[in-house]
Amino acid sequence: MTSSTPYPPVNPDDPQYPASAPVPAYPAPYAAMPGPYPMLRTSGLCVAGMVVGILALLGFWIPIGDVVLGLVAMGLSWAGLRQSTQPGYTGRGMGIAGLVCGGIAMIPAVIVVIIFLTAATAVTTCGAFC
């Protein structure tokens, strides 16, 4: 072995070294390539329900408005959860967060409404002479 290559010479008739298949000079057609992922959209109803639910949590001390905000948050979140089950939509977690925030905000809101109505009734029944 006096050649300059470190590899032994290859005999094309030797079965130990099979002939390789020819490689095409062009790439595979575009039909064989995977397509892009479908675009997923976040449900706007879920986002709106979560935002209104957070606002309802922050404004629990507003007598009647917070009950309305809680109901709106729960309604938007429920509709958003229904929409997020359709193909191409995401946002299920935000819809659940809106439902939870709206439901939790309703508890102190109802208590504040009861206190507000009780105080308003006491003031109007007795007047300033009680």
C-alpha positions as CSV (number, residue, x, y, z in Angstrom):
1,M,0.0,0.0,0.0
2,T,2.0,2.8,-1.2
3,S,-0.9,5.0,-2.4
4,S,-1.7,8.3,-0.7
5,T,-5.2,7.3,0.4
6,P,-5.6,5.5,3.7
7,Y,-8.5,3.5,2.4
8,P,-8.2,0.1,0.7
9,P,-9.1,0.0,-3.0
10,V,-12.7,-0.8,-3.7
11,N,-13.5,-3.6,-6.2
12,P,-16.9,-2.9,-7.9
13,D,-17.5,-6.7,-8.3
14,D,-17.0,-7.4,-4.6
15,P,-20.4,-8.2,-2.9
16,Q,-19.2,-6.6,0.3
17,Y,-19.4,-3.1,-1.4
18,P,-22.9,-2.9,-3.1
19,A,-23.4,-0.2,-5.7
20,S,-25.4,2.7,-4.3
21,A,-28.6,3.9,-5.9
22,P,-28.3,7.1,-8.0
23,V,-29.3,10.3,-6.3
24,P,-31.6,12.6,-8.1
25,A,-30.2,16.0,-9.0
26,Y,-33.5,17.9,-8.1
27,P,-35.4,18.0,-4.7
28,A,-38.6,16.2,-4.1
29,P,-41.8,17.8,-5.5
30,Y,-43.6,20.3,-3.2
31,A,-46.5,17.9,-2.8
32,A,-44.3,15.6,-0.7
33,M,-43.3,18.4,1.7
34,P,-45.4,19.0,4.8
35,G,-47.6,22.0,4.7
36,P,-47.6,24.8,7.2
37,Y,-49.4,24.5,10.5
38,P,-52.9,25.9,10.5
39,M,-53.2,29.4,12.1
40,L,-54.9,29.2,15.5
41,R,-56.9,32.2,16.6
42,T,-57.6,33.1,20.2
43,S,-61.2,33.4,21.0
44,G,-62.1,37.1,21.5
45,L,-65.0,36.1,23.6
46,C,-62.7,34.3,26.1
47,V,-60.4,37.3,26.3
48,A,-63.3,39.6,26.8
49,G,-64.8,37.3,29.5
50,M,-61.5,37.2,31.4
51,V,-61.0,41.0,31.2
52,V,-64.6,41.7,32.4
53,G,-64.2,39.0,35.1
54,I,-61.0,40.7,36.4
55,L,-62.8,44.1,36.4
56,A,-65.7,42.5,38.3
57,L,-63.2,41.2,40.9
58,L,-61.7,44.7,41.3
59,G,-65.0,46.4,41.5
60,F,-66.8,44.2,44.0
61,W,-67.8,47.2,46.1
62,I,-70.0,48.8,43.3
63,P,-73.5,47.9,44.4
64,I,-75.5,46.9,41.3
65,G,-72.8,47.3,38.6
66,D,-70.7,44.5,39.8
67,V,-73.5,42.0,39.7
68,V,-74.0,43.0,36.1
69,L,-70.3,42.7,35.4
70,G,-70.1,39.3,36.9
71,L,-73.1,38.1,34.8
72,V,-71.6,39.6,31.7
73,A,-68.2,38.0,32.4
74,M,-69.8,34.6,33.0
75,G,-71.8,34.9,29.8
76,L,-68.9,35.9,27.6
77,S,-66.7,33.2,29.1
78,W,-69.3,30.6,28.5
79,A,-69.7,31.6,24.9
80,G,-65.9,31.8,24.5
81,L,-65.6,28.2,25.9
82,R,-68.1,27.0,23.3
83,Q,-66.2,28.8,20.6
84,S,-62.8,27.5,21.7
85,T,-64.0,23.9,21.1
86,Q,-64.3,24.7,17.3
87,P,-61.3,23.9,15.1
88,G,-58.9,26.8,14.7
89,Y,-59.7,28.5,18.0
90,T,-57.8,28.5,21.3
91,G,-58.3,30.4,24.6
92,R,-59.9,27.7,26.7
93,G,-57.8,28.7,29.8
94,M,-58.8,32.3,29.5
95,G,-62.5,31.3,29.3
96,I,-62.2,29.2,32.4
97,A,-60.4,32.1,34.2
98,G,-63.3,34.4,33.2
99,L,-65.9,32.0,34.5
100,V,-64.0,31.6,37.8
101,C,-63.4,35.4,38.2
102,G,-67.0,36.2,37.4
103,G,-68.3,33.6,39.8
104,I,-66.0,34.6,42.6
105,A,-66.9,38.3,42.1
106,M,-70.6,37.6,42.4
107,I,-70.3,36.4,46.0
108,P,-69.2,39.7,47.6
109,A,-71.2,41.6,45.0
110,V,-74.5,40.0,46.2
111,I,-73.5,40.7,49.8
112,V,-72.8,44.4,49.0
113,V,-76.1,44.6,47.2
114,I,-78.0,43.2,50.2
115,I,-76.3,45.6,52.5
116,F,-76.9,48.5,50.1
117,L,-80.6,47.7,49.7
118,T,-81.0,47.2,53.5
119,A,-79.4,50.6,54.2
120,A,-81.4,52.3,51.5
121,T,-84.6,50.8,52.9
122,A,-83.8,51.9,56.5
123,V,-83.1,55.5,55.4
124,T,-86.3,55.8,53.4
125,T,-88.6,54.1,55.9
126,C,-87.6,56.1,59.0
127,G,-86.4,59.3,57.4
128,A,-84.3,61.7,59.5
129,F,-86.4,61.3,62.6
130,C,-85.5,57.8,63.8
